[in-house]
């Protein structure tokens, strides 16, 4: 689930951003791929730590050394929005994202 937070500037603070959150929908296949990754994260990271995983229909298709290579290969066989490129690590950091800008923030 992606959460989009809006603030009125850098001085807005976390409280304001959190109170203005709007939830954007994520396509079901991508949500299921993320849930599959999290459920299998420890096993995957033991084998593929530091690599980029191409996940389709809750299955590992291939592991890559970098995001550019993974994306180029994924596009050869799959349409955007039908696959997940997941950085692999044993930590929650691999699927948690916080972007901040004085105008807006994205929580994923």
C-alpha positions as CSV (number, residue, x, y, z in Angstrom):
1,X,0.0,0.0,0.0
2,X,1.4,3.4,-0.9
3,X,0.6,6.4,1.3
4,X,0.9,9.9,-0.1
5,X,1.4,12.6,2.5
6,X,1.0,16.3,1.8
7,X,2.5,19.0,4.0
8,X,2.6,22.8,3.6
9,X,6.4,23.1,3.6
10,X,9.5,21.8,5.4
11,X,8.2,23.3,8.6
12,X,5.0,21.4,8.4
13,X,6.4,18.6,10.5
14,X,5.5,14.9,10.7
15,X,2.2,15.5,12.5
16,X,0.8,17.6,9.6
17,X,2.0,15.2,7.0
18,X,0.6,12.2,8.8
19,X,-2.8,13.9,9.3
20,X,-3.0,14.6,5.5
21,X,-2.3,11.1,4.3
22,X,-4.2,9.8,1.3
23,X,-4.0,6.1,0.4
24,X,-3.4,5.2,-3.2
25,X,-4.4,1.8,-4.5
26,X,-1.7,-0.7,-5.6
27,X,-2.6,-3.2,-8.3
28,X,-3.5,-6.6,-6.8
29,X,-0.7,-8.6,-8.6
30,X,1.9,-6.2,-7.2
31,X,0.5,-6.4,-3.7
32,X,0.4,-10.2,-3.8
33,X,4.0,-10.2,-5.1
34,X,5.1,-8.1,-2.1
35,X,3.2,-10.2,0.3
36,X,4.9,-13.3,-1.2
37,X,8.3,-11.7,-0.9
38,X,7.8,-10.7,2.7
39,X,6.6,-14.3,3.6
40,X,9.7,-15.8,1.9
41,X,12.2,-13.0,2.7
42,X,14.5,-14.9,5.0
43,X,14.9,-17.8,2.7
44,X,15.3,-15.5,-0.4
45,X,17.8,-13.3,1.3
46,X,20.0,-16.2,2.4
47,X,20.4,-17.1,-1.3
48,X,20.0,-13.7,-3.1
49,X,21.0,-11.0,-0.6
50,X,22.0,-7.8,-2.4
51,X,20.4,-8.8,-5.7
52,X,17.3,-7.6,-7.5
53,X,14.5,-10.2,-7.7
54,X,12.1,-10.4,-10.7
55,X,8.8,-11.7,-9.2
56,X,5.8,-12.6,-11.3
57,X,2.6,-14.2,-9.9
58,X,4.2,-14.8,-6.5
59,X,7.2,-16.7,-8.0
60,X,10.8,-15.8,-8.4
61,X,11.6,-15.7,-12.1
62,X,15.3,-14.5,-11.9
63,X,17.8,-12.6,-9.8
64,X,19.9,-9.8,-11.2
65,X,22.9,-7.8,-10.1
66,X,21.4,-4.4,-10.8
67,X,18.0,-2.7,-11.3
68,X,18.7,-1.5,-14.8
69,X,19.5,-5.0,-16.0
70,X,16.5,-6.4,-14.2
71,X,14.1,-3.9,-15.7
72,X,15.4,-4.3,-19.2
73,X,15.0,-8.1,-19.0
74,X,11.6,-7.9,-17.3
75,X,10.3,-5.7,-20.1
76,X,11.2,-8.3,-22.7
77,X,8.6,-10.7,-21.3
78,X,6.2,-8.8,-19.1
79,X,4.1,-5.6,-19.3
80,X,4.8,-2.9,-16.7
81,X,2.5,-3.4,-13.7
82,X,2.6,-7.1,-14.0
83,X,5.9,-7.8,-12.4
84,X,7.8,-6.7,-9.3
85,X,11.5,-5.8,-9.1
86,X,12.4,-6.3,-5.5
87,X,15.8,-5.5,-3.9
88,X,16.6,-8.5,-1.7
89,X,17.9,-8.2,1.9
90,X,16.9,-9.7,5.2
91,X,15.8,-6.3,6.5
92,X,12.4,-4.5,6.3
93,X,14.4,-1.7,4.5
94,X,14.2,-3.7,1.3
95,X,10.4,-3.0,1.1
96,X,10.0,0.1,3.2
97,X,10.4,3.5,1.5
98,X,10.1,7.0,2.9
99,X,10.6,10.0,0.5
100,X,10.4,13.5,1.8
101,X,10.2,16.8,0.0
102,X,9.1,20.2,1.5
103,X,6.0,20.0,-0.8
104,X,5.0,16.4,-0.4
105,X,6.1,13.0,0.9
106,X,5.5,9.4,-0.1
107,X,5.3,6.6,2.4
108,X,5.4,3.0,0.9
